[in-house]
Amino acid sequence: MSTLVSVEELKAELAKGRRPQMIDVRTASEFAAGHIPCAMNIPMDQFEARKKDLLLSDGVVLICKGGTRAQIVAGWMGQAAGVQVLAGGTDAWIRNGLEVVTSARTRWSLERQVRLVAGLLVLVGTMLAASGVHGGIWLAMFIGAGLTFAGATDICGMGILLAKMPWNQARVAENGTTQNPCCG
């Protein structure tokens, strides 16, 4: 079973020069919106296929927004030694006033954006239908069908479209690189 590490404990370890491998298990868009410096992104849905990317010798700290997804991933790792979960996740890191790396303009995850847009379209469609506009129900049904397809295939057309929006693109520094410091 993994152990919890507090923000203060992790900060102290990093200050001493200890460099556990910090793995953020959130989606790529959540990671881009703000992550702990030096953390690498292995989204939860890719984790089992990428376990071999881990270097357990210096320990592993699993990170997510609040700690729940990281705990689930830690469970998948079984009895692996040196696996810790950051208590409170990135939210706790930010609450402690510590730096995060931001490489996308959005602060909303792509999943949250899809839920908002889908919900609004279903609401509009049903309100139109309730107001006597018979075509409105087709909008709600279309979105419902799209969400069903996305759930069954893990291919979300709305997510693909939203990912291409300007607010979801990586920021580019003046030197032409994306903003993400290298950690030693």
Stockholm file with secondary structure:
# STOCKHOLM 1.0

chainA/1-184         MSTLVSVEELKAELAKGRRPQMIDVRTASEFAAGHIPCAMNIPMDQFEARKKDLLLSDGVVLICKGGTRAQIVAGWMGQAAGVQVLAGGTDAWIRNGLEVVTSARTRWSLERQVRLVAGLLVLVGTMLAASGVHGGIWLAMFIGAGLTFAGATDICGMGILLAKMPWNQARVAENGTTQNPCCG
#=GR chainA/1-184 SS CCEEECHHHHHHHHHTTCCCEEEECSCHHHHHHCBCTTCEECCGGGHHHHGGGCCGGGCEEEECSSSHHHHHHHHHTTTCTTEEEETTHHHHHHHTTCCCBCCBSCCSCHHHHHHHHHHHHHHHHHHHHHTTCTTHHHHHHHHHHHHHHHHHHSCCHHHHHHHTSGGGSBCBCTTSSBSCCCCC
#=GC SS_cons         CCEEECHHHHHHHHHTTCCCEEEECSCHHHHHHCBCTTCEECCGGGHHHHGGGCCGGGCEEEECSSSHHHHHHHHHTTTCTTEEEETTHHHHHHHTTCCCBCCBSCCSCHHHHHHHHHHHHHHHHHHHHHTTCTTHHHHHHHHHHHHHHHHHHSCCHHHHHHHTSGGGSBCBCTTSSBSCCCCC
//
